[in-house]
Each structure stands twice: as C-alpha cells, then as structure tokens.
C-alpha cells in the first residue's frame, strides 16, 4: 500500500490515510492488511516506540466503524498487554460490536502487572459491550468484591446476572460497596424491574452517602421507577440536602407518574439550600406543569 522503507513511517502514514477516508470500508481493509504485512516489524518494538498505541488511538477515533479491526486489537493486546488501556478504550467506542474481544479483556483483568487505569478502561469497555460481555461475570463479581467502584458499572450493563450481583450488595456491610451498588443500579436500563426494589430499600440506609446515589439512580431509571414515588416523596424531608435534592430531581425525571409528590415538593421551594429549591422547582414543572 505504501512504499516507504521505514516501517514506522508506513504505519503512521497508514493511520493518517485511514482517518482521512473515515467511513470507507475498503480503506479500513487496506489499513488492516498493512498491519498484517510480514515486512512490518513494528510488532517487535511495541514497548519502546508506542507505535501500536498510536494505531489503537486511530481506531478509537473511528468509533463503531472500527468493528472490522477488533481481531487486530485483540492481537495487539495479546502481544502487548502494556497497551491494555488504549486498546480497551478503542473497544469501548466500538461497543457491542467488540464482543469477540471479551475473553482477551477478561484475561487482562487477571494480569497482576496492569495498573488501575488499565483496569478502569477494561471495565468501561465491558460495560460498553453490554450483554455480549456476560462471560465476564465471574471475574467482574470477584473484582467487585475487591475493587467495588470500577467493576460496578460493568456489572450493571451486562444484563440480569450482573444487576443481581449489585442488588445483593445493597446491604453489604462495607459502606463503599453499598455506595457503588446504589450508584451503578441506575444504569440497569431494561432491567430496572430488578433494580428498583433494591434502590427503594437503599433509601432507608443509615448513611446519606448511600441514600443520595440511590435517589439519583431511581431518577436515572425514569418512569420505570414509578413505584418509588412514595419513598422518594418521603426522602424530600431527609436531613441532608443532597438527598433532598436528588429525590426531587428523581421525581422530576419520573414525570407525570410522580404527581402525588406535589404536596411534598412545594415546601422545598423554601428550602434553605438553593440547589434544593432549584431541584424542587424543576420537578414541579415536569410533574405538574407548574406554575
């Protein structure tokens, strides 16, 4: 494709050509063929020159259109685990189309040499892949017990089994684990029916650090959380402003099904905290077309 003697120049030039052509599938296939050229010896110097990090960033810039490159990304990650962070970021923007990379991502999570940034990128990639990453459940569940914050989002996205892990953690003795579970359950989406009862329960947690994200997550689930209107209405009287604000915002996101909360929302128009007053006013407009 390119005749320059310097294989690295050829590699960088190929990246530039691909970005210039954007959605051209033929250009992508030519690019991948260039990477597989046996004369391209850049594979031997991954750690020192960063050439493949550059390639991975190029693929990341193409987003879902880079689906054809998933086998190449997997090959890079298997040969050069030090590229895990960049490779996972590329897979994350490809999304569900990157499901064939899941076994490689799972293997990387078990690599003791990877730092927390690489792990965070891998969790985000698995979350982006969604239900297609369900085979990652065992390692995610194990990581959630040890690295609660980063693994929780991926668990919420891979479907009912992952959501159930988070539901089971809502009463965990460890505060940070409860916070992570309450925060992540708001990403349950189509599986909100599994998440809502647990989040309602979390509104009664003794710590505001759990109650606040529980209220926020119920709001993120929208109308699917309509059954939470009564407990969210009660949360409007919470002693902590952040809980009151989040509860008001959640009721606003639920919308018309939260009309019964209007009598509880009105007093918050005089709350001592401006953020609470603003949340109440916004919620009233959405819930009751007020004023």
N, C-alpha and C positions, 0 to 999 in steps of 0.2 A: 504493500500500500504506500509506504513511504521509503525513500531510498537512502536517507542519511545514514552514515556509517555508525554514528553514535546511537546506541540503542536507547539511551535515556532521552536523547533529543527526540527520537522517533516516538517514544512513549508519551512525552509531554505534548508533542505536536498532534498525536492521535487524540489526546484528551481535548485539545483546543478545537480540532476539527469536529469532534462529536458534539461538543457544546454549541458550535456554530450551526450545526444542522438540526439540533434539537430533536424533533419528533420523527425524524427519518429512520425507519426500522432498518433499512439497508445499511445506513451509516453505523447503527449500533452493531449489526452483524459484522461489518468490516472491522470495527473497533475491537470486538471480541476476538476476531481472527488474528488481529495484530498482536493481541496479548498472548495468544497461544503460539505465536511464531517461535519455532525452536531456536532461532538466532537471537531471540530477545533474552538476554542473560540477566536481566534485572532481578529475576527471582533470587539470584544468589546473594544479593546485597540489600535485602529488604531492611535490615536493621540500621544500616548506615546511611542510606540515601533518601529514605522516605518516599521513594518513587511510588510505591503501591498505596501509601496513604493519599497521595495526590490522585491516583486513579480512583480510589474509593470516594474521595470528595467530589470528583467529577460525576460519578454515578449518583451520588447523593443529590447533586444539583438537578439531575434529570427526574427525580421523584419516581412515581409509579411506572413511568415509561421505561425505567431501567430493569423491569422484571426479567428480561432476557438475560441479564447479567448475573442473576442470582447464583448459578453454578460457578461462575468466575469468582464472585465474592466469597463463596464457600471455600473455594480452592485457596484463595488468599488467606483466609482466616485459619485454615488448617495448616498452611505452610508457615504463617507468621502470626501467631496469637498476639504479638505485640501490637497488631493492627486492629485488635478487637473493638476498641472504642469507635474508631472511624468506620469500620465495617458494619458494626451494629447500627450506627447512625444512618448509614446508607440503606440497610434493610428496613429500618423503621419508616423511612419515607416511601419505600416500595409498598409496605403494608401487607395485606393478606396474600398478595402475590409472592411473598417471600417465605411461604410456609415450608418449602423444602430445605430452608436453612435452619429450621428449628433444632434438629439433632446436633448440629455444629454449635449453635448458641448454648444449648444445654451443656455440652462438653466444655465449653469455655467457662461456664459458671463454676465448674469443678476445678478449674485451673488455679492453684494457690498463688501463682505469680501475678495474676491480674489485680489491678488496684480498684478502688471503689468507683472511680469514674467509668472504667470499662464495665463493671457490673451494672451500674446505673444505666448505661447505654444499652446493654443487653436486655435489661428488664423493660425498657421503653420499646425496644424492638419487638419483644414478645407480646407486649400489650398492643402494639400496632398491628401485629399479625392477627391477633384476636383468637377466635375459637380454633383456628388452624394450629395454634400452639398448645393445644390441650395436652400433648405428650410431655410438656414441660412441667406439668402439675406437681409430680413428686419432688423435683428439685426446688420448685418455687415454694412449695409448702415448707420444705426444710429450711430454705433461706428466709422465709417469712418469720420463722421462729427465732432466727438469729439476726436477721437484717431486716426487721419489720417494715421500715419505711419504704425502701426501694422496691421490694417484691410485691407489696400490696396492690399497686396499680395494675401490674400484670395479672395477678390473680383475678381481679375484678373483670378483666377483659376477655379471659379465655373461656368464659361460659359458666354454667351452673356449678360444676365441681369447684372452681376457684372461688366463686361467690360464697359457696357453703363453708369454705375454709375461713373466709373473713367473718361470716356470720358466727361461726364457732368461736372466733377470737374476741367477740364484742364484750364478753365477760371475763376476759383474761386478767389475771392478777397484775400483770405488768401494765403500767399506765401507757407507756409508749406504744405498746401493741394495740391497746384499745383505741388510742388516737388514730393509729394507722388504719385500723379496720373501719372505724367510723368515717374517716376521710375517703377511703377507697370505695366504699359501698355506693357512693354517689355516682360511680362510673359503671354501675351494673346494667344500665340501659334496658335491654329487652328482658332482663331477668330481675327487674325491680320488684316483682312479687316476692322474690326470695329475700331481698334486702330490706324492704320497708319495715316488716315486723321487728327486725333486729335494730334498725335505726330508731324506731319508736321506743324500744326498750332502752337504747343508749341515751335518750333524752332524760332519763331518770338517773343517769350515772352520777355518783357523788362529786365528780370533778367536772368543772366547767370546760376544761381542756378537751373533754370527750363530748360533752353536750353541744358545744359550739359547732364542731365539724359534723356531728350527727344532724343538726338542724340544717346546716348548709347542704349536706348530701341529700336530704329529703327534698330540698328545693331543686337540686340538680336533676332529680328524677321527675320533676314536673307533675303533671296530672296523675301519673302513675302512683304518686304518693298521697292521693286524696284522702285515704283512710287515716293519714297522720294529722289532719286538720285539727281535731280536738287536742291532742298532746302538744302540737305546735302552738295552739292558742294559749295553752297553759304556760308554755315556755316564754311567752311575751311578758310574763311577770318575774322572770328569772332575776336573781340579784346581780348577775353580771351583764353588763351592757352588750358584750359581744354575742352572748346567747340571745338576748332580746332582738338585736339587730338581725342575726342570722335567721331567727324564727320568722321575723317579719318579712324578710326577703324571700324565705321559702314559701310563705303563704302567697306572696305576690306571684311567684313562679308557678304555683299550683293553679292560680287564677280563679275563675268563677266557682269551681267546686269549694273554694275556701270562703264563700260569702258569710258563713256562720261565724267567722272570726272577726267580722267588722266591729262588733261591740268591744272586743278586746284590743283591737288595733287603734281605735280612736284615742284612748288615753295616752298612747305613746307619742301622739303629736305634741305633747307637752313634756316629753322625757327630758331629763337633764343633759343628755348627750345628743349632740347634733346628728351623729351618724344614725342613731336610733330613730330620731324624728324623721330624718330623710327616708329611711327604710320603711317606716310606717306610712308616710305619705304616698310613696311609690306603690306600696302594696295595696293601699285603699283604692288607688286609681285603677289598678289591674283587677282587683277583686270585685269592686262595687261601682266602677265607673264614677268615682268620687273626684271632685265635689260635684 
